[in-house]
Amino acid sequence: MNRNTLDFIDIKILDKLQENGRTSNVDLADYIDLSAPPCLRRVRSLENSGFIKGYHAELDPPKLGFEVTVFAMVGLHNQAESDLIAFEERISQLDYVRECHMLNGEIDFILKCVAPDLSSFQSFLTNELTSAPNVASVKTSLTIRQSKYLPGVPLGK
């Protein structure tokens, strides 16, 4: 199932749930002008088809003690598929790494990392990231502020 199989109602459901995953089925049904049982069936179908991957709470990192966000650009010595997979598996075990994207070009991966403070990030960088097998280089950029954050995708109402 792909986006082309979705109708206007499915798109409205996805858009509303992307905006607020805690929207009740009754409120969602009212929003899309459908009764609750068929609305719930559509939501379940969207979940089963993989359009909805999960529901998550959006947390406030600084309130939880994570004051630093850093993007790390990682270059590897070797880019054989087995080496890429080994790096991704190692990264998946590192709590400070919140996102990992493989790139095309000079940099192999970009990582979004969070840490309580610069000292903690420096320790993570030297003890976990730069010392990882096959890592040739790591360039980091400390964020100053976040001016936009929109999870999900633009569904174009």
Protein Blocks (a to p, Z undefined) as FASTA:
>chain_A
ZZklpcfklmmmmmmmmmommbcfklmmmmnopafklmmmmmmmmmmnomanbdcddddf
klnopabccddddddfblcfklmmmmmmmmmmpmklmbdcddedjblbdcddddfblklm
mmmmmmmmmmpghiabdcddddfbdcbdcehjdehZZ
